Amino acid sequence: MPTSYLVAGASRGIGLEFIRQLARQQQEEDDDVVVYGTVRNLEKAPASLTNGSSSQEAELRRVKWLQLDTNEQSQVDEAARQVDELDVLIVNAAIGGEDLDLMDTNPSLLSQYLQNNVVGPHRIILAFLDALRKGKQKKIILISSRSGSMDMQAKSQQKHGSAGPYSVTKAAINMCAIQLARELKPQGFIVNPLSPGWVSTDMGNKIVNDKAMPVEQSVGGMLNVIRSLTLEKSATFYHYDGSVVPW
Ligand SMILES: NC(=O)c1ccc[n+]([C@@H]2O[C@H](COP(=O)([O-])OP(=O)(O)OC[C@H]3O[C@@H](n4cnc5c(N)ncnc54)[C@H](OP(=O)(O)O)[C@@H]3O)[C@@H](O)[C@H]2O)c1
C-alpha cells in the first residue's frame, strides 16, 4: 500500500520543497507514495506554471493539487472531501517574517497572525481527521519554529529569531500539538511540531541573515524526522536535524 502525504501551503518555499522531495520519492519508488499539495489559487499551482520540459516539472505533475485557503472553512471542507485516506498531514501554511515587537502590534494584526498560524492549522487538522483515521500512519506534523520555544525565548537576552506576534503563534501551535497528541493518542495518532531552522525562502529572507540554509537541506532533514516518528516520540518538538527543541 502506498503512503499518502498532504502538504497544506505548498505554493512556494518549504511547502513546495516538501512536495518536490516527496514527488521524487514517488517517481523513484514507482508510485509507492501519493502526494497531495494545497495552494490558495489552483490556477497558479506549481505544475501549471511550467511547460513540463524538465524532470522536476514532470515530478510536480504527478502531485494531486487541491485548492484551499486555511482561513476558508468551505474550501477546507471541499478539499477534505477529495481525500478519502491519508497517512501523513503536514500543516505548513503560515505568515511571518516581519520584524515586529508585540508592543507595536495592533489587535487586528495580532488577530490576523492567530487566524493564519493557529486557527487555520487547527481547522485543517479537524477537516482531515476522518481521512487520517483511515490511514496507516496517523501522523500530524505542525511546522513550527524555535521562535515559539518559551525556553529559548525566555533565556535569550536579545530577540530570538522572529519574535513578536509570530513567536506567540508558534508557541500556541506547539501547545496545540501537545493537546492533540494527548487527545488522539488512544486512536494511535502521532502529533509533532517540527522546527525547519532558518531557511532561505520568501519568509526566511525577510530577516537579513546570511546563515539561512538551503530549503533542500531543511526539508530533507524534516522528512527523515517524520519517517522516524513513533507513538513514543509523539508530542516532542524536533529540529530539522533530529535534535530535540526545548518547549
Ligand atoms: N523560512 C524560515 O526560516 C522558517 C523558520 C521557521 C519556521 N518556518 C515555518 O515554515 C513554514 C513555511 O515557511 P516558508 O519559509 O516556506 O514561508 P513562505 O515562503 O512565506 O511560504 C508560506 C506558504 O504558506 C502559504 N500560506 C500562508 N497563509 C496561508 C493561508 N491562509 N492559506 C493557505 N496557504 C497559506 C503560502 O501560500 P501563498 O503563496 O498563497 O501565499 C505559502 O505557500 C511556516 O509555517 C513558517 O512559519 C519558516
The ligand as an SDF file (V2000), in Angstrom:
LIG
                    3D

 48 52  0  0  0  0  0  0  0  0999 V2000
   11.7630   30.1980    6.4140 N   0  0  0  0  0  0  0  0  0  0  0  0
   12.1790   30.0800    7.6780 C   0  0  0  0  0  0  0  0  0  0  0  0
   13.3100   30.4400    8.0170 O   0  0  0  0  0  0  0  0  0  0  0  0
   11.2600   29.4640    8.7100 C   0  0  0  0  0  0  0  0  0  0  0  0
   11.7700   29.3070   10.0130 C   0  0  0  0  0  0  0  0  0  0  0  0
   10.9710   28.7240   10.9840 C   0  0  0  0  0  0  0  0  0  0  0  0
    9.6950   28.3040   10.6550 C   0  0  0  0  0  0  0  0  0  0  0  0
    9.2040   28.4750    9.3950 N   0  0  0  0  0  0  0  0  0  0  0  0
    7.8480   27.9790    9.1170 C   0  0  0  0  0  0  0  0  0  0  0  0
    7.8680   27.1510    7.9600 O   0  0  0  0  0  0  0  0  0  0  0  0
    6.6220   27.2320    7.2710 C   0  0  0  0  0  0  0  0  0  0  0  0
    6.8590   27.6100    5.8120 C   0  0  0  0  0  0  0  0  0  0  0  0
    7.5750   28.8330    5.7610 O   0  0  0  0  0  0  0  0  0  0  0  0
    8.2390   29.4030    4.4200 P   0  0  0  0  0  0  0  0  0  0  0  0
    9.5250   29.9870    4.8310 O   0  0  0  0  0  0  0  0  0  0  0  0
    8.1920   28.4110    3.3340 O   0  0  0  0  0  0  0  0  0  0  0  0
    7.2150   30.5970    4.1190 O   0  0  0  0  0  0  0  0  0  0  0  0
    6.7960   31.3060    2.7430 P   0  0  0  0  0  0  0  0  0  0  0  0
    7.8750   31.1850    1.7570 O   0  0  0  0  0  0  0  0  0  0  0  0
    6.3020   32.6530    3.1250 O   0  0  0  0  0  0  0  0  0  0  0  0
    5.5340   30.3870    2.2630 O   0  0  0  0  0  0  0  0  0  0  0  0
    4.3740   30.3640    3.0430 C   0  0  0  0  0  0  0  0  0  0  0  0
    3.4080   29.3670    2.4460 C   0  0  0  0  0  0  0  0  0  0  0  0
    2.2260   29.3430    3.2550 O   0  0  0  0  0  0  0  0  0  0  0  0
    1.0900   29.6090    2.4170 C   0  0  0  0  0  0  0  0  0  0  0  0
    0.0390   30.2480    3.2000 N   0  0  0  0  0  0  0  0  0  0  0  0
    0.1550   31.2730    4.0780 C   0  0  0  0  0  0  0  0  0  0  0  0
   -1.0440   31.5700    4.6000 N   0  0  0  0  0  0  0  0  0  0  0  0
   -1.9320   30.7110    4.0360 C   0  0  0  0  0  0  0  0  0  0  0  0
   -3.3280   30.5030    4.1620 C   0  0  0  0  0  0  0  0  0  0  0  0
   -4.0830   31.2660    4.9610 N   0  0  0  0  0  0  0  0  0  0  0  0
   -3.9070   29.5160    3.4320 N   0  0  0  0  0  0  0  0  0  0  0  0
   -3.1760   28.7410    2.6240 C   0  0  0  0  0  0  0  0  0  0  0  0
   -1.8500   28.8760    2.4320 N   0  0  0  0  0  0  0  0  0  0  0  0
   -1.2510   29.8680    3.1500 C   0  0  0  0  0  0  0  0  0  0  0  0
    1.6330   30.4830    1.3100 C   0  0  0  0  0  0  0  0  0  0  0  0
    0.7370   30.4790    0.2060 O   0  0  0  0  0  0  0  0  0  0  0  0
    0.6560   31.7470   -0.8390 P   0  0  0  0  0  0  0  0  0  0  0  0
    1.7320   31.5310   -1.8660 O   0  0  0  0  0  0  0  0  0  0  0  0
   -0.7250   31.6430   -1.3980 O   0  0  0  0  0  0  0  0  0  0  0  0
    0.8590   32.9960   -0.0340 O   0  0  0  0  0  0  0  0  0  0  0  0
    2.9570   29.7690    1.0320 C   0  0  0  0  0  0  0  0  0  0  0  0
    2.7420   28.5890    0.2760 O   0  0  0  0  0  0  0  0  0  0  0  0
    5.7890   28.2540    8.0530 C   0  0  0  0  0  0  0  0  0  0  0  0
    4.9570   27.5700    8.9630 O   0  0  0  0  0  0  0  0  0  0  0  0
    6.8320   29.0670    8.7920 C   0  0  0  0  0  0  0  0  0  0  0  0
    6.3320   29.6830    9.9500 O   0  0  0  0  0  0  0  0  0  0  0  0
    9.9600   29.0540    8.4210 C   0  0  0  0  0  0  0  0  0  0  0  0
  1  2  1  0
  2  3  2  0
  2  4  1  0
  4  5  1  0
  4 48  2  0
  5  6  2  0
  6  7  1  0
  7  8  2  0
  8  9  1  0
  8 48  1  0
  9 10  1  0
  9 46  1  0
 10 11  1  0
 11 12  1  0
 11 44  1  0
 12 13  1  0
 13 14  1  0
 14 15  2  0
 14 16  1  0
 14 17  1  0
 17 18  1  0
 18 19  2  0
 18 20  1  0
 18 21  1  0
 21 22  1  0
 22 23  1  0
 23 24  1  0
 23 42  1  0
 24 25  1  0
 25 26  1  0
 25 36  1  0
 26 27  1  0
 26 35  1  0
 27 28  2  0
 28 29  1  0
 29 30  1  0
 29 35  2  0
 30 31  1  0
 30 32  2  0
 32 33  1  0
 33 34  2  0
 34 35  1  0
 36 37  1  0
 36 42  1  0
 37 38  1  0
 38 39  2  0
 38 40  1  0
 38 41  1  0
 42 43  1  0
 44 45  1  0
 44 46  1  0
 46 47  1  0
M  CHG  2   8   1  16  -1
M  END
$$$$
